[in-house]
Amino acid sequence: MKTTTTCLTAFLLLLAAFSASAENATRTGGYTIHHNALTTDSLPAQVATAYGLTRSKSRGLLNISVIRDEPGTMGTPVKAQIKAFARNLFGQMRTFDMREIIEDKAVYYIADFPVANRELMIFEFEVLPEGGRYPLRANMRHEFYTD
């Protein structure tokens, strides 16, 4: 399991770095919320197996992490209560049950869900960091390609 843990941590850190470079991060209230979505077929097989995810172009994965900003550092990952919602262009709403994953010092929240080709989803997040006094808000848009 240690190898799987290391593999997942490396993969999720890569996603977080990609999120930051693709501007899939929201800075607000002294925190940075990293958010990303992708199809699960891009997950390494052992990571998908370890976390009970089905690798498929028609399954989406939502990944969120919350970092407390600290000057002169990369920040500190924190636990949070996360409410995630999405709507598509037809106005259909979805809610997501986020699963918490703690790997060493990293804290991530993931949810998987079905997606259709060219489905554009507008995600909205309400994040209450552990010890926070008020929820923070973030959003993103993502189009899934399954063909």
One Martini backbone bead per residue (centre of mass of N, CA, C, O) as a GRO file, in nm:
protein
  147
    1MET     BB    1   0.054   0.065  -0.015
    2LYS     BB    2   0.292   0.264  -0.020
    3THR     BB    3   0.315   0.283  -0.329
    4THR     BB    4   0.029   0.387  -0.375
    5THR     BB    5   0.053   0.635  -0.200
    6THR     BB    6   0.286   0.763  -0.356
    7CYS     BB    7   0.142   0.767  -0.630
    8LEU     BB    8  -0.099   0.941  -0.547
    9THR     BB    9   0.049   1.183  -0.440
   10ALA     BB   10   0.197   1.247  -0.703
   11PHE     BB   11  -0.057   1.279  -0.878
   12LEU     BB   12  -0.199   1.503  -0.708
   13LEU     BB   13   0.034   1.705  -0.724
   14LEU     BB   14   0.023   1.727  -1.028
   15LEU     BB   15  -0.265   1.835  -1.038
   16ALA     BB   16  -0.211   2.087  -0.869
   17ALA     BB   17   0.001   2.206  -1.057
   18PHE     BB   18  -0.181   2.214  -1.304
   19SER     BB   19  -0.396   2.390  -1.180
   20ALA     BB   20  -0.220   2.638  -1.138
   21SER     BB   21  -0.131   2.670  -1.441
   22ALA     BB   22  -0.453   2.664  -1.532
   23GLU     BB   23  -0.617   2.831  -1.318
   24ASN     BB   24  -0.733   2.603  -1.090
   25ALA     BB   25  -0.738   2.854  -0.880
   26THR     BB   26  -0.832   2.995  -0.555
   27ARG     BB   27  -0.794   3.308  -0.398
   28THR     BB   28  -0.906   3.318  -0.049
   29GLY     BB   29  -0.892   3.409   0.279
   30GLY     BB   30  -0.587   3.270   0.297
   31TYR     BB   31  -0.647   3.075   0.049
   32THR     BB   32  -0.602   2.781  -0.161
   33ILE     BB   33  -0.804   2.651  -0.422
   34HIS     BB   34  -0.783   2.342  -0.566
   35HIS     BB   35  -0.916   2.261  -0.901
   36ASN     BB   36  -1.025   1.954  -1.071
   37ALA     BB   37  -1.092   1.790  -1.392
   38LEU     BB   38  -1.143   1.446  -1.514
   39THR     BB   39  -1.082   1.157  -1.657
   40THR     BB   40  -1.023   0.827  -1.534
   41ASP     BB   41  -0.831   0.717  -1.768
   42SER     BB   42  -0.568   0.890  -1.647
   43LEU     BB   43  -0.531   0.694  -1.435
   44PRO     BB   44  -0.362   0.496  -1.263
   45ALA     BB   45  -0.440   0.177  -1.199
   46GLN     BB   46  -0.349   0.161  -0.894
   47VAL     BB   47  -0.513   0.405  -0.803
   48ALA     BB   48  -0.794   0.320  -0.884
   49THR     BB   49  -0.798   0.060  -0.717
   50ALA     BB   50  -0.733   0.179  -0.431
   51TYR     BB   51  -1.011   0.386  -0.469
   52GLY     BB   52  -1.253   0.263  -0.641
   53LEU     BB   53  -1.197   0.334  -0.947
   54THR     BB   54  -1.311   0.384  -1.270
   55ARG     BB   55  -1.168   0.344  -1.574
   56SER     BB   56  -1.295   0.619  -1.780
   57LYS     BB   57  -1.424   0.837  -2.018
   58SER     BB   58  -1.727   0.829  -1.859
   59ARG     BB   59  -1.554   0.937  -1.608
   60GLY     BB   60  -1.534   1.158  -1.348
   61LEU     BB   61  -1.297   1.381  -1.171
   62LEU     BB   62  -1.285   1.538  -0.860
   63ASN     BB   63  -1.037   1.781  -0.737
   64ILE     BB   64  -0.959   1.892  -0.396
   65SER     BB   65  -0.768   2.159  -0.240
   66VAL     BB   66  -0.642   2.306   0.073
   67ILE     BB   67  -0.448   2.611   0.127
   68ARG     BB   68  -0.260   2.770   0.353
   69ASP     BB   69  -0.136   3.072   0.352
   70GLU     BB   70   0.233   3.123   0.359
   71PRO     BB   71   0.479   3.313   0.374
   72GLY     BB   72   0.753   3.162   0.204
   73THR     BB   73   0.558   2.927   0.112
   74MET     BB   74   0.342   2.661  -0.001
   75GLY     BB   75   0.195   2.589   0.241
   76THR     BB   76  -0.098   2.438   0.411
   77PRO     BB   77  -0.268   2.171   0.446
   78VAL     BB   78  -0.629   2.135   0.480
   79LYS     BB   79  -0.908   2.081   0.620
   80ALA     BB   80  -1.255   2.035   0.492
   81GLN     BB   81  -1.564   2.157   0.404
   82ILE     BB   82  -1.733   2.026   0.109
   83LYS     BB   83  -1.926   2.180  -0.144
   84ALA     BB   84  -2.050   2.030  -0.450
   85PHE     BB   85  -2.145   2.169  -0.769
   86ALA     BB   86  -2.341   2.124  -1.079
   87ARG     BB   87  -2.389   2.240  -1.419
   88ASN     BB   88  -2.536   2.241  -1.717
   89LEU     BB   89  -2.665   2.369  -2.016
   90PHE     BB   90  -2.960   2.247  -1.917
   91GLY     BB   91  -2.964   2.286  -1.584
   92GLN     BB   92  -2.847   2.048  -1.457
   93MET     BB   93  -2.807   1.913  -1.138
   94ARG     BB   94  -2.525   1.850  -0.912
   95THR     BB   95  -2.398   1.648  -0.658
   96PHE     BB   96  -2.117   1.588  -0.430
   97ASP     BB   97  -1.937   1.326  -0.278
   98MET     BB   98  -1.679   1.383  -0.077
   99ARG     BB   99  -1.356   1.241  -0.045
  100GLU     BB  100  -1.123   1.184   0.192
  101ILE     BB  101  -0.762   1.233   0.157
  102ILE     BB  102  -0.480   1.106   0.344
  103GLU     BB  103  -0.128   1.189   0.272
  104ASP     BB  104   0.038   1.252   0.502
  105LYS     BB  105   0.013   1.602   0.447
  106ALA     BB  106  -0.203   1.545   0.249
  107VAL     BB  107  -0.520   1.694   0.125
  108TYR     BB  108  -0.808   1.540  -0.027
  109TYR     BB  109  -1.085   1.572  -0.267
  110ILE     BB  110  -1.319   1.332  -0.402
  111ALA     BB  111  -1.509   1.266  -0.714
  112ASP     BB  112  -1.731   1.056  -0.894
  113PHE     BB  113  -1.871   1.058  -1.241
  114PRO     BB  114  -2.074   1.094  -1.496
  115VAL     BB  115  -2.006   1.143  -1.855
  116ALA     BB  116  -2.019   1.330  -2.153
  117ASN     BB  117  -1.966   1.426  -2.452
  118ARG     BB  118  -1.913   1.767  -2.433
  119GLU     BB  119  -1.953   1.823  -2.139
  120LEU     BB  120  -2.052   2.110  -1.967
  121MET     BB  121  -1.927   2.218  -1.651
  122ILE     BB  122  -2.043   2.405  -1.364
  123PHE     BB  123  -1.862   2.472  -1.087
  124GLU     BB  124  -1.929   2.472  -0.727
  125PHE     BB  125  -1.777   2.600  -0.420
  126GLU     BB  126  -1.789   2.518  -0.065
  127VAL     BB  127  -1.547   2.629   0.181
  128LEU     BB  128  -1.453   2.498   0.513
  129PRO     BB  129  -1.208   2.546   0.698
  130GLU     BB  130  -1.044   2.443   0.947
  131GLY     BB  131  -1.132   2.699   1.175
  132GLY     BB  132  -1.325   2.851   1.022
  133ARG     BB  133  -1.583   3.114   0.991
  134TYR     BB  134  -1.613   3.099   0.669
  135PRO     BB  135  -1.708   3.048   0.361
  136LEU     BB  136  -1.571   2.960   0.058
  137ARG     BB  137  -1.545   3.052  -0.291
  138ALA     BB  138  -1.572   2.856  -0.600
  139ASN     BB  139  -1.492   2.810  -0.959
  140MET     BB  140  -1.566   2.612  -1.266
  141ARG     BB  141  -1.486   2.496  -1.595
  142HIS     BB  142  -1.574   2.185  -1.782
  143GLU     BB  143  -1.480   1.982  -2.057
  144PHE     BB  144  -1.573   1.671  -2.183
  145TYR     BB  145  -1.387   1.398  -2.338
  146THR     BB  146  -1.486   1.062  -2.473
  147ASP     BB  147  -1.378   1.011  -2.791
   0.00000   0.00000   0.00000
